[in-house]
Each structure stands twice: as C-alpha cells, then as structure tokens.
Amino acid sequence: MLLRFDHCYVTHPAGLREASCFENVHNFLKGLAPIIPNPSQPDFQRSTSVRNTLSGHLTKESGWQANFLAFTNVSASVPKKNYIVDFVFDFEMDTCPNKHRVVLEVCFDNRQAIGTNLLKLDKAVSDFVSKQGREAEAILVCADRRTLDFGGWDSGVADEEEYQIALSQGYKSYLKAPISLMVLRVGAK
C-alpha cells in the first residue's frame, strides 16, 4: 500500500504573502512519502521509519539544518528537546527579493505534545520574520487517523484532525506564524 503526503494550509496569517515561494519545498516533501517503508510490512517501525526517511533526505548537504534551537533564552542546564525544531531550511529565490525559511516538525507524538509542537514552530518562524525582508512557513508533519491505525501507532498519537482543531480553534489566537500540515495518508489519491 502506498503512502502519500497531502499539503494542507490551515493558517493564512498576513505574514505569508507568497505561498508560491514555498511550492518547491512542498513538492519536494510530498515526493518523500512513497519512499517511506510500507506500514503493512513487519519491519515498519512507525515513527522511526518516517523520521529516518525524512532525516535521510533533509540533510545538511541538501541545505537542511537538523535540531534547530528555537528558544535561545533557555538555560544551558535545562534539557533542550522541548525547545528544538526538527528541521530548518533557508533559501533565496531569483523571483523574490526576500529571504525564506521553512521550519519543519515531525509530529508523531502523543496528543499532549500538540501545544509544544505548535509553539516551537510559531517561535522559530516569528523570530525569523521579525527582521525585514524575510518570509517563513512552518510545516507540521503528521498523519490522519486511518494511517495511524493502519501503521499500528498508539491511539494516543495526535492525528491530523486534532492538529487542525488546535490550529483553527484552540491555539488560533496565540499563534502568529503561518503553519501548514503535511499529512501522511495511506492509499492513492
């Protein structure tokens, strides 16, 4: 059974003027879904399989930075996991004078982490765009419930719908950054 990524815009704050600037990154990420191991195979390792596939392609050599510290004001003695975004990609385009950043978080966590995941993304994007001539988008990688069930994830793992609700209702008034979802789905479109 094939996997695919669907890109879903959830928030459209005024700060994201040119969604088309990010289209190549969206298409690149969508192209990674078919190479994630099939969830019906016995060697499929749920979150590890997804994360390893993404990590193998979102490399320093291809311009991605892993483990980006979004909150720099945290004491050195504090564990940093809650303040680190999985991947950041900076780029410029001939057709747009702005500097661009994509901030990506792989979210196959229990639903209690929804708020932390969203706040990390929002902080990383907001800090970048606070300087003139910069545009950024946050992308949260998650899955729909059907895919989570098919792949054998724990029922406590947050799904696309829970992130949609958090973005459009629960955390809406707190978030300033444009955040979209790259949703892992089982089956052809």
N, CA, C and O of each residue as an XYZ file, in Angstrom:
756
protein
N       0.845     -1.180      0.000
C       0.000      0.000      0.000
C       0.889      1.240      0.000
O       1.849      1.320      0.766
N       0.573      2.192     -0.846
C       1.375      3.405     -0.983
C       1.030      4.443      0.074
O      -0.096      4.520      0.566
N       2.037      5.232      0.402
C       1.838      6.377      1.287
C       1.946      7.645      0.456
O       2.652      7.677     -0.552
N       1.251      8.681      0.878
C       1.368      9.972      0.218
C       1.309     11.067      1.270
O       0.789     10.868      2.368
N       1.844     12.213      0.921
C       1.711     13.404      1.744
C       0.747     14.350      1.048
O       0.894     14.628     -0.142
N      -0.226     14.837      1.778
C      -1.100     15.901      1.296
C      -0.725     17.165      2.050
O      -0.590     17.144      3.273
N      -0.556     18.264      1.329
C      -0.223     19.535      1.953
C      -1.518     20.289      2.218
O      -2.308     20.511      1.300
N      -1.737     20.683      3.460
C      -2.959     21.372      3.854
C      -2.615     22.681      4.549
O      -1.989     22.692      5.609
N      -3.035     23.791      3.933
C      -2.890     25.069      4.629
C      -3.952     25.126      5.706
O      -5.122     24.844      5.450
N      -3.548     25.489      6.902
C      -4.509     25.635      7.988
C      -4.616     27.106      8.365
O      -5.718     27.634      8.512
N      -3.478     27.764      8.520
C      -3.491     29.177      8.879
C      -2.936     29.985      7.713
O      -2.033     29.537      7.007
N      -3.472     31.154      7.525
C      -3.018     32.065      6.469
C      -2.817     33.467      7.031
O      -3.441     34.411      6.548
N      -1.962     33.626      8.039
C      -1.754     34.979      8.534
C      -1.227     35.894      7.426
O      -0.645     35.425      6.448
N      -1.435     37.184      7.589
C      -0.996     38.161      6.597
C       0.496     38.071      6.325
O       0.957     38.500      5.267
N       1.256     37.520      7.261
C       2.703     37.434      7.119
C       3.162     36.573      5.955
O       4.279     36.757      5.470
N       2.344     35.645      5.490
C       2.739     34.794      4.373
C       2.143     35.367      3.093
O       1.025     35.028      2.704
N       2.904     36.236      2.450
C       2.408     36.917      1.258
C       2.526     36.048      0.018
O       1.678     36.130     -0.871
N       3.528     35.241     -0.058
C       3.788     34.484     -1.276
C       3.885     32.989     -1.003
O       4.978     32.450     -0.830
N       2.738     32.326     -0.966
C       2.743     30.877     -0.755
C       3.485     30.167     -1.877
O       4.060     29.099     -1.664
N       3.476     30.758     -3.079
C       4.132     30.115     -4.215
C       5.644     30.014     -4.021
O       6.283     29.154     -4.627
N       6.221     30.870     -3.194
C       7.659     30.787     -2.917
C       8.018     29.453     -2.254
O       9.151     28.983     -2.359
N       7.064     28.867     -1.588
C       7.316     27.636     -0.833
C       6.858     26.380     -1.574
O       7.008     25.268     -1.068
N       6.306     26.556     -2.757
C       5.739     25.441     -3.504
C       6.769     24.351     -3.821
O       6.447     23.167     -3.727
N       7.989     24.720     -4.189
C       9.013     23.711     -4.493
C       9.349     22.867     -3.276
O       9.579     21.664     -3.397
N       9.379     23.487     -2.105
C       9.649     22.726     -0.879
C       8.493     21.778     -0.600
O       8.718     20.621     -0.243
N       7.257     22.247     -0.757
C       6.086     21.382     -0.553
C       6.149     20.176     -1.479
O       5.927     19.045     -1.047
N       6.451     20.413     -2.746
C       6.526     19.315     -3.715
C       7.651     18.340     -3.388
O       7.488     17.129     -3.538
N       8.789     18.862     -2.943
C       9.903     18.004     -2.537
C       9.466     17.085     -1.392
O       9.716     15.880     -1.428
N       8.816     17.657     -0.382
C       8.377     16.863      0.765
C       7.331     15.827      0.351
O       7.377     14.687      0.813
N       6.399     16.205     -0.505
C       5.392     15.255     -0.987
C       6.062     14.061     -1.661
O       5.588     12.931     -1.546
N       7.154     14.311     -2.358
C       7.867     13.254     -3.065
C       8.552     12.252     -2.162
O       8.965     11.189     -2.625
N       8.681     12.566     -0.879
C       9.330     11.647      0.048
C       8.393     10.559      0.566
O       8.866      9.504      0.988
N       7.097     10.780      0.545
C       6.149      9.812      1.107
C       6.259      8.420      0.492
O       6.257      7.436      1.232
N       6.354      8.297     -0.839
C       6.408      6.943     -1.416
C       7.642      6.137     -1.011
O       7.645      4.916     -1.165
N       8.672      6.776     -0.506
C       9.858      6.011     -0.122
C       9.865      5.638      1.360
O      10.787      4.970      1.828
N       8.840      6.068      2.097
C       8.690      5.619      3.490
C       8.281      4.151      3.440
O       7.408      3.788      2.652
N       8.892      3.299      4.262
C       8.538      1.877      4.241
C       7.037      1.650      4.406
O       6.354      2.402      5.101
N       6.555      0.633      3.775
C       5.142      0.293      3.803
C       4.711     -0.100      5.219
O       5.327     -0.977      5.826
N       3.662      0.535      5.755
C       3.214      0.226      7.114
C       2.715     -1.202      7.300
O       2.639     -1.675      8.434
N       2.374     -1.895      6.231
C       1.887     -3.268      6.371
C       3.030     -4.282      6.484
O       2.789     -5.458      6.757
N       4.265     -3.836      6.276
C       5.421     -4.730      6.365
C       5.824     -4.948      7.827
O       5.703     -4.028      8.636
N       6.296     -6.134      8.178
C       6.653     -6.414      9.570
C       7.814     -5.555     10.097
O       7.928     -5.347     11.305
N       8.668     -5.058      9.203
C       9.805     -4.264      9.654
C       9.479     -2.769      9.778
O      10.364     -1.969     10.084
N       8.216     -2.388      9.542
C       7.810     -0.993      9.678
C       7.884     -0.613     11.151
O       7.337     -1.302     12.012
N       8.567      0.490     11.426
C       8.799      0.900     12.816
C       8.105      2.221     13.148
O       8.652      3.041     13.885
N       6.937      2.425     12.622
C       6.097      3.593     12.868
C       6.882      4.905     12.786
O       7.440      5.224     11.736
N       6.931      5.649     13.857
C       7.566      6.980     13.850
C       9.021      6.921     13.415
O       9.497      7.822     12.725
N       9.726      5.881     13.807
C      11.139      5.745     13.454
C      11.305      5.629     11.940
O      12.215      6.234     11.372
N      10.443      4.863     11.282
C      10.535      4.715      9.826
C      10.294      6.046      9.125
O      11.006      6.386      8.181
N       9.298      6.801      9.578
C       9.001      8.106      8.978
C      10.154      9.075      9.233
O      10.647      9.724      8.310
N      10.573      9.163     10.479
C      11.646     10.100     10.849
C      12.953      9.760     10.132
O      13.646     10.662      9.661
N      13.298      8.481     10.044
C      14.546      8.084      9.373
C      14.518      8.415      7.885
O      15.524      8.850      7.326
N      13.369      8.210      7.243
C      13.258      8.552      5.824
C      13.440     10.047      5.624
O      14.198     10.473      4.752
N      12.756     10.840      6.423
C      12.887     12.297      6.308
C      14.310     12.740      6.627
O      14.882     13.552      5.899
N      14.887     12.218      7.704
C      16.256     12.593      8.085
C      17.271     12.245      7.007
O      18.260     12.957      6.829
N      17.029     11.151      6.288
C      17.936     10.747      5.221
C      17.916     11.671      4.013
O      18.840     11.656      3.201
N      16.862     12.476      3.891
C      16.735     13.387      2.748
C      16.806     14.863      3.134
O      17.119     15.710      2.297
N      16.521     15.168      4.379
C      16.597     16.553      4.857
C      17.954     16.730      5.543
O      18.038     16.903      6.759
N      18.992     16.683      4.743
C      20.360     16.654      5.253
C      21.051     18.006      5.115
O      20.579     18.905      4.420
N      22.161     18.112      5.788
C      22.991     19.321      5.694
C      23.436     19.547      4.244
O      23.486     20.682      3.770
N      23.754     18.460      3.555
C      24.207     18.549      2.168
C      23.119     19.115      1.246
O      23.426     19.753      0.239
N      21.856     18.882      1.591
C      20.761     19.414      0.774
C      20.223     20.745      1.315
O      19.197     21.242      0.850
N      20.926     21.315      2.298
C      20.581     22.639      2.806
C      19.721     22.670      4.057
O      19.375     23.750      4.536
N      19.372     21.521      4.593
C      18.545     21.460      5.794
C      19.420     21.443      7.044
O      20.501     20.854      7.045
N      18.959     22.075      8.079
C      19.632     22.037      9.379
C      18.747     21.252     10.333
O      17.567     21.570     10.483
N      19.292     20.243     10.972
C      18.534     19.441     11.931
C      18.715     19.997     13.337
O      19.718     20.639     13.648
N      17.728     19.735     14.169
C      17.774     20.093     15.590
C      18.073     21.574     15.815
O      19.068     21.936     16.443
N      17.202     22.407     15.294
C      17.341     23.864     15.384
C      16.755     24.352     16.706
O      15.589     24.094     17.005
N      17.559     25.050     17.492
C      17.113     25.573     18.783
C      16.258     26.822     18.556
O      16.780     27.882     18.212
N      14.948     26.690     18.750
C      14.011     27.793     18.512
C      13.998     28.790     19.669
O      13.734     29.975     19.465
N      14.277     28.326     20.855
C      14.275     29.182     22.047
C      15.707     29.294     22.551
O      16.223     28.371     23.181
N      16.338     30.407     22.278
C      17.753     30.561     22.642
C      17.940     31.089     24.061
O      19.066     31.128     24.558
N      16.868     31.492     24.713
C      16.986     32.055     26.055
C      16.832     31.018     27.164
O      16.648     31.383     28.325
N      16.906     29.738     26.827
C      16.771     28.665     27.802
C      18.134     28.375     28.419
O      19.143     28.309     27.717
N      18.153     28.204     29.719
C      19.388     27.930     30.454
C      20.106     26.709     29.878
O      19.473     25.745     29.447
N      21.417     26.769     29.879
C      22.238     25.664     29.353
C      22.047     24.383     30.157
O      22.314     23.294     29.648
N      21.592     24.492     31.399
C      21.439     23.316     32.251
C      20.102     22.591     32.045
O      19.883     21.522     32.616
N      19.214     23.165     31.238
C      17.892     22.590     31.009
C      17.921     21.687     29.765
O      18.512     22.060     28.752
N      17.288     20.497     29.830
C      17.184     19.677     28.614
C      16.474     20.461     27.509
O      15.495     21.157     27.777
N      16.955     20.353     26.283
C      16.503     21.210     25.194
C      15.416     20.621     24.290
O      14.898     21.347     23.441
N      15.054     19.380     24.424
C      14.138     18.729     23.476
C      12.861     19.525     23.228
O      12.404     19.608     22.087
N      12.279     20.107     24.263
C      11.039     20.872     24.099
C      11.238     22.189     23.371
O      10.257     22.858     23.046
N      12.470     22.580     23.106
C      12.771     23.880     22.508
C      13.433     23.749     21.135
O      13.814     24.747     20.524
N      13.565     22.517     20.659
C      14.250     22.245     19.391
C      13.238     21.871     18.320
O      12.349     21.049     18.546
N      13.386     22.488     17.146
C      12.582     22.153     15.967
C      13.387     21.138     15.153
O      14.608     21.249     15.050
N      12.706     20.161     14.583
C      13.389     19.068     13.885
C      14.249     19.538     12.713
O      15.410     19.140     12.610
N      13.703     20.381     11.822
C      14.449     20.781     10.628
C      14.145     22.223     10.235
O      13.030     22.712     10.417
N      15.160     22.893      9.691
C      15.025     24.242      9.150
C      15.716     24.275      7.794
O      16.792     23.703      7.618
N      15.083     24.953      6.837
C      15.648     25.105      5.502
C      15.549     26.569      5.094
O      14.449     27.114      5.000
N      16.685     27.207      4.854
C      16.743     28.595      4.406
C      17.068     28.627      2.919
O      17.911     27.870      2.439
N      16.384     29.517      2.191
C      16.644     29.618      0.756
C      16.291     31.011      0.248
O      15.544     31.761      0.876
N      16.856     31.322     -0.906
C      16.542     32.557     -1.611
C      16.111     32.186     -3.018
O      16.427     31.109     -3.523
N      15.374     33.116     -3.644
C      14.865     32.869     -4.997
C      15.169     34.074     -5.877
O      15.171     35.215     -5.414
N      15.423     33.805     -7.139
C      15.649     34.894     -8.093
C      14.391     35.736     -8.293
O      14.481     36.928     -8.586
N      13.242     35.133     -8.138
C      11.974     35.809     -8.417
C      11.394     36.565     -7.232
O      10.355     37.213     -7.362
N      12.043     36.495     -6.087
C      11.532     37.154     -4.878
C      12.711     37.727     -4.103
O      13.693     37.020     -3.876
N      12.638     38.980     -3.696
C      13.770     39.604     -3.009
C      13.942     39.166     -1.554
O      14.966     39.462     -0.938
N      12.958     38.469     -1.004
C      13.002     38.095      0.409
C      13.840     36.851      0.668
O      14.032     36.012     -0.213
N      14.333     36.754      1.892
C      14.939     35.508      2.364
C      13.785     34.647      2.855
O      12.792     35.160      3.370
N      13.921     33.331      2.691
C      12.843     32.413      3.034
C      13.349     31.335      3.991
O      14.515     30.943      3.967
N      12.429     30.876      4.829
C      12.744     29.779      5.754
C      11.532     28.864      5.859
O      10.391     29.318      5.951
N      11.809     27.568      5.841
C      10.807     26.555      6.155
C      11.250     25.903      7.457
O      12.395     25.471      7.596
N      10.338     25.841      8.393
C      10.582     25.200      9.686
C       9.687     23.968      9.732
O       8.476     24.077      9.538
N      10.267     22.795      9.987
C       9.521     21.547      9.895
C       9.646     20.755     11.185
O      10.744     20.564     11.709
N       8.513     20.299     11.688
C       8.477     19.462     12.890
C       7.753     18.167     12.555
O       6.643     18.200     12.025
N       8.365     17.033     12.856
C       7.769     15.719     12.638
C       6.997     15.357     13.903
O       7.590     15.191     14.969
N       5.682     15.237     13.785
C       4.811     15.136     14.964
C       4.042     13.825     15.013
O       2.883     13.754     14.604
N       4.686     12.816     15.505
C       4.018     11.549     15.768
C       4.084     11.298     17.265
O       4.467     10.224     17.728
N       3.691     12.342     18.010
C       3.752     12.340     19.469
C       2.356     12.154     20.046
O       1.354     12.275     19.342
N       2.310     11.858     21.332
C       1.015     11.821     21.996
C       0.378     13.196     21.946
O       1.071     14.209     21.855
N      -0.937     13.227     22.007
C      -1.670     14.485     21.822
C      -1.300     15.548     22.855
O      -1.534     16.732     22.611
N      -0.737     15.173     23.987
C      -0.317     16.157     24.981
C       0.776     17.076     24.438
O       0.986     18.159     24.983
N       1.471     16.673     23.384
C       2.564     17.471     22.817
C       2.083     18.465     21.758
O       2.897     19.221     21.227
N       0.799     18.487     21.438
C       0.296     19.374     20.392
C       0.706     20.817     20.663
O       1.261     21.475     19.783
N       0.446     21.311     21.851
C       0.767     22.701     22.188
C       2.250     23.001     22.067
O       2.627     24.031     21.508
N       3.090     22.127     22.577
C       4.536     22.323     22.487
C       4.989     22.353     21.041
O       5.785     23.212     20.660
N       4.496     21.431     20.233
C       4.878     21.384     18.817
C       4.487     22.678     18.103
O       5.283     23.223     17.338
N       3.290     23.168     18.340
C       2.835     24.392     17.690
C       3.617     25.611     18.163
O       3.980     26.466     17.356
N       3.875     25.695     19.447
C       4.611     26.851     19.974
C       6.050     26.891     19.472
O       6.575     27.968     19.190
N       6.694     25.726     19.357
C       8.060     25.691     18.808
C       8.080     26.215     17.379
O       8.941     27.015     17.013
N       7.128     25.759     16.576
C       7.061     26.203     15.184
C       6.787     27.699     15.102
O       7.432     28.412     14.334
N       5.839     28.167     15.887
C       5.471     29.576     15.878
C       6.655     30.455     16.276
O       6.898     31.486     15.649
N       7.375     30.064     17.287
C       8.529     30.838     17.765
C       9.628     30.885     16.703
O      10.186     31.949     16.435
N       9.935     29.756     16.106
C      11.004     29.701     15.105
C      10.669     30.569     13.897
O      11.542     31.269     13.384
N       9.425     30.537     13.437
C       9.011     31.346     12.293
C       8.945     32.823     12.673
O       9.459     33.673     11.946
N       8.320     33.132     13.799
C       8.145     34.526     14.220
C       9.472     35.239     14.400
O       9.609     36.400     14.015
N      10.448     34.561     14.979
C      11.772     35.175     15.153
C      12.420     35.482     13.807
O      13.061     36.521     13.648
N      12.258     34.596     12.854
C      12.856     34.789     11.533
C      12.204     35.954     10.792
O      12.904     36.790     10.221
N      10.873     36.018     10.793
C      10.176     37.055     10.029
C      10.176     38.411     10.725
O       9.769     39.407     10.127
N      10.622     38.466     11.966
C      10.653     39.749     12.678
C      11.653     40.715     12.052
O      11.593     41.920     12.294
N      12.556     40.194     11.263
C      13.518     41.032     10.535
C      12.960     41.317      9.146
O      12.404     40.427      8.503
N      13.102     42.527      8.693
C      12.550     42.957      7.418
C      13.102     42.131      6.251
O      14.277     41.764      6.232
N      12.232     41.850      5.284
C      12.651     41.131      4.080
C      12.770     39.637      4.273
O      13.563     38.974      3.604
N      11.977     39.107      5.192
C      12.027     37.665      5.442
C      10.618     37.089      5.462
O       9.684     37.696      5.987
N      10.491     35.912      4.880
C       9.225     35.177      4.860
C       9.510     33.758      5.344
O      10.559     33.185      5.049
N       8.566     33.206      6.084
C       8.766     31.850      6.593
C       7.425     31.140      6.714
O       6.366     31.757      6.825
N       7.519     29.834      6.689
C       6.349     28.978      6.868
C       6.758     27.808      7.741
O       7.860     27.273      7.619
N       5.857     27.424      8.618
C       6.063     26.230      9.438
C       5.261     25.087      8.830
O       4.117     25.265      8.411
N       5.875     23.921      8.788
C       5.190     22.725      8.308
C       5.256     21.670      9.401
O       6.326     21.332      9.907
N       4.093     21.167      9.746
C       3.977     20.143     10.764
C       3.647     18.836     10.049
O       2.635     18.751      9.354
N       4.479     17.830     10.208
C       4.266     16.524      9.580
C       3.515     15.636     10.566
O       3.984     15.376     11.674
N       2.345     15.177     10.141
C       1.537     14.288     10.974
C       0.836     13.279     10.050
O       1.164     13.187      8.867
N      -0.105     12.542     10.582
C      -0.835     11.555      9.772
C      -2.310     11.627     10.110
O      -2.697     12.125     11.167
N      -3.131     11.123      9.197
C      -4.555     11.031      9.513
C      -4.766      9.780     10.373
O      -3.881      8.930     10.474
N      -5.938      9.679     10.985
C      -6.212      8.573     11.914
C      -6.167      7.228     11.199
O      -5.686      6.251     11.772
N      -6.651      7.154      9.972
C      -6.644      5.885      9.230
C      -5.215      5.369      9.072
O      -4.960      4.179      9.262
N      -4.300      6.241      8.733
C      -2.903      5.853      8.551
C      -2.275      5.446      9.876
O      -1.540      4.461      9.942
N      -2.562      6.196     10.923
C      -2.030      5.848     12.249
C      -2.514      4.467     12.674
O      -1.733      3.660     13.177
N      -3.801      4.195     12.473
C      -4.343      2.879     12.827
C      -3.730      1.785     11.961
O      -3.332      0.738     12.472
N      -3.651      2.021     10.657
C      -3.093      1.042      9.731
C      -1.636      0.732     10.063
O      -1.209     -0.419      9.972
N      -0.872      1.755     10.449
C       0.544      1.583     10.767
C       0.822      1.074     12.171
O       1.975      0.814     12.516
N      -0.209      0.927     12.981
C      -0.041      0.367     14.315
C       0.437      1.367     15.364
O       0.981      0.970     16.394
N       0.237      2.661     15.111
C       0.602      3.653     16.118
C      -0.329      3.528     17.314
O      -1.450      3.037     17.186
N       0.124      3.962     18.448
C      -0.661      4.022     19.668
C      -1.849      4.971     19.453
O      -1.723      5.963     18.735
N      -2.980      4.677     20.058
C      -4.174      5.509     19.878
C      -4.021      6.902     20.505
O      -4.838      7.786     20.248
N      -2.992      7.100     21.315
C      -2.747      8.405     21.924
C      -1.996      9.369     21.026
O      -1.845     10.540     21.375
N      -1.514      8.897     19.859
C      -0.780      9.769     18.936
C      -1.768     10.728     18.279
O      -2.809     10.310     17.770
N      -1.434     12.009     18.295
C      -2.303     13.035     17.714
C      -2.390     12.861     16.206
O      -1.393     12.571     15.544
N      -3.587     13.039     15.673
C      -3.791     12.907     14.230
C      -4.038     14.271     13.588
O      -4.090     15.300     14.261
N      -4.187     14.244     12.283
C      -4.408     15.472     11.503
C      -5.575     16.283     12.049
O      -5.465     17.499     12.211
N      -6.679     15.625     12.331
C      -7.868     16.346     12.800
C      -7.592     17.086     14.105
O      -8.044     18.217     14.283
N      -6.862     16.461     15.010
C      -6.547     17.120     16.282
C      -5.658     18.346     16.068
O      -5.826     19.361     16.743
N      -4.707     18.252     15.123
C      -3.883     19.419     14.811
C      -4.704     20.501     14.109
O      -4.498     21.689     14.356
N      -5.625     20.103     13.241
C      -6.490     21.070     12.570
C      -7.301     21.861     13.605
O      -7.400     23.085     13.519
N      -7.868     21.165     14.565
C      -8.668     21.817     15.613
C      -7.795     22.736     16.457
O      -8.196     23.854     16.780
N      -6.607     22.269     16.815
C      -5.703     23.096     17.628
C      -5.318     24.373     16.892
O      -5.241     25.440     17.502
N      -5.075     24.273     15.587
C      -4.671     25.437     14.800
C      -5.832     26.382     14.502
O      -5.664     27.601     14.549
N      -6.990     25.843     14.201
C      -8.104     26.694     13.787
C      -8.979     27.152     14.947
O      -9.800     28.055     14.787
N      -8.805     26.528     16.122
C      -9.632     26.901     17.265
C      -8.790     27.109     18.525
O      -8.599     28.242     18.969
N      -8.293     26.025     19.092
C      -7.661     26.070     20.409
C      -6.524     27.064     20.571
O      -6.522     27.849     21.519
N      -5.551     27.043     19.656
C      -4.365     27.904     19.770
C      -4.398     29.087     18.811
O      -3.449     29.870     18.763
N      -5.477     29.225     18.047
C      -5.559     30.221     16.974
C      -5.181     31.630     17.431
O      -4.428     32.317     16.740
N      -5.680     32.061     18.560
C      -5.438     33.443     18.996
C      -4.013     33.655     19.517
O      -3.605     34.799     19.717
N      -3.264     32.604     19.736
C      -1.900     32.718     20.259
C      -0.828     32.640     19.177
O       0.287     33.127     19.362
N      -1.169     32.032     18.058
C      -0.183     31.775     17.013
C      -0.144     32.918     16.006
O      -1.181     33.397     15.549
N       1.063     33.343     15.671
C       1.255     34.423     14.704
C       1.762     33.899     13.360
O       1.566     34.547     12.332
N       2.393     32.767     13.359
C       3.076     32.247     12.172
C       2.141     31.426     11.292
O       1.204     30.801     11.788
N       2.398     31.430      9.977
C       1.655     30.527      9.094
C       2.139     29.092      9.319
O       3.327     28.795      9.197
N       1.204     28.223      9.646
C       1.517     26.815      9.897
C       0.634     25.971      8.990
O      -0.584     26.144      8.949
N       1.262     25.063      8.270
C       0.507     24.142      7.426
C       0.842     22.718      7.840
O       1.802     22.474      8.570
N       0.038     21.794      7.365
C       0.234     20.381      7.677
C       0.670     19.640      6.425
O       0.156     19.881      5.332
N       1.618     18.741      6.597
C       1.969     17.769      5.578
C       1.475     16.444      6.172
O       2.087     15.892      7.085
N       0.366     15.954      5.638
C      -0.353     14.835      6.243
C      -0.032     13.539      5.519
O      -0.248     13.422      4.313
N       0.480     12.575      6.256
C       0.764     11.245      5.729
C      -0.539     10.462      5.644
O      -1.283     10.345      6.617
N      -0.794      9.926      4.447
C      -2.038      9.168      4.230
C      -1.710      7.848      3.518
O      -0.774      7.764      2.722
N      -2.498      6.841      3.826
C      -2.390      5.543      3.168
C      -3.292      5.562      1.940
O      -4.431      6.024      1.996
N      -2.763      5.053      0.836
C      -3.564      4.885     -0.355
C      -3.377      5.966     -1.377
O      -2.879      7.050     -1.073
N      -3.771      5.675     -2.575
C      -3.651      6.628     -3.682
C      -4.729      7.697     -3.544
O      -5.760      7.487     -2.906
N      -4.468      8.839     -4.154
C      -5.394      9.971     -4.098
C      -6.634      9.706     -4.900
O      -7.523     10.556     -4.963
